[in-house]
């Protein structure tokens, strides 16, 4: 899908130039255009069940304190 095609929500002033141009529309126009980037007509529509969550007990306060205090990589 060409997001810069004539039928897109991208304003005409923004279709030809690079990314350094000012946006010609308002915030809602930009948001509408941005959301079109996620359009995928080939995506499956039916929902399927995922693997679910693991069957584990929740961490207690001490376990959380230790985990949150540990450095990250």
N, C-alpha and C positions, 0 to 999 in steps of 0.2 A: 504494500500500500504506500503510495507516495503522499506523505503528509503535507507536501508543498503543492499539491495539485490544485487546479482552479476551483475544485469543489470543496477544498478544505476550509476550515475556519480560520486559517492563518490569513491575516490581512494582506492585500495585494502589495503593500509597501514592504512587507517582510518576506515575500516569497523569493525574491531574486538575490538578495544580499547575503552577506556572511552573518555570523553570530554577533558581530559587534554593532549591529544596528539597534536603535531604540525600538521598542514594541509600539506598533501603531494603534493597537486596540486598548480597551480598558482591562481591568483585572479579570472580569468575568470572561471576556473574549480569550484571554491568555489561558485561563483555567479550562475552558471548553476545548481549546486546541490541545492543551497538554493531555487531557483525558483521552483524546482520540489516539494518542500514541500507544495506548494500551489495547486498542481494539484489535481483535483477532477473530475473524469470522471462521477460521478453521479449528478453533479451540473446541474441545468436547463440552457439551452442555450438561449432560447428566452428571449428577454428583455421585461419587463413590465413597464407600466407607473407608476411612483411614485405619492405620494400625492401632489407634487408641493410645492411651497413656499407660506407662508401666504401673504395675501393681506394687507400689512401694508406700511406706509410711511417710508422712510429711516430716521435714526436719524440725527439730526443736530449736528453741532460741539459742542455745549454746552452739549447736551445729551451724546455724546461720551466722553467728558472730565469728566463728573460726573461719568459715568459708569466705565471708566478706572481708576478713582481715588478711587473707592470703594474697600475695602479689599475683598479678596476672602475667601471662607471657606476652 
